Amino acid sequence: WARFGRLYLEGGAREGRQIVPAGWVAASVNPSAPHLQPGENPASSWTFGYGYKWWIPEDPQGDFLAIGVWGQYVYIDPVREVVIVKTSADPDFDDSDHETVAALRAIARAAADD
């Protein structure tokens, strides 16, 4: 999953070879309709934005993530050039995505400050 995240971090390229078209990668992490934008939304209680299977956190900072059914994450912060993968599964997973994003952002900031 980290390699997949790195592929997205690099705009769909790996070792100088374009694997996924860069335009498609960019479009996939940018919500294309007003109701898919991050933030308050009268059509949903969910405040994350949505691309092509990618979630964009509220208060966008250029980061985006894939979220698994029981709390797995592939978090990508292109600004800080950080990819974080969380593969643990919790069948009792509760709606803690906002707290998890806050933690992932803090880790990305700390990693980038090295």
Number of C-alpha atoms within 10 A of each C-alpha: 13 14 11 14 21 20 19 22 22 17 19 21 17 16 8 8 8 13 12 14 11 15 10 12 19 13 12 17 21 19 18 14 10 9 15 20 21 19 17 14 15 9 8 10 9 13 19 22 26 23 20 14 10 19 24 24 22 16 12 13 12 14 22 23 23 18 16 13 10 15 20 16 22 21 25 25 21 17 13 17 14 20 23 19 18 15 13 10 13 11 8 8 12 9 10 9 15 13 10 13 18 12 12 22 20 12 14 20 15 11 12 12 8 5
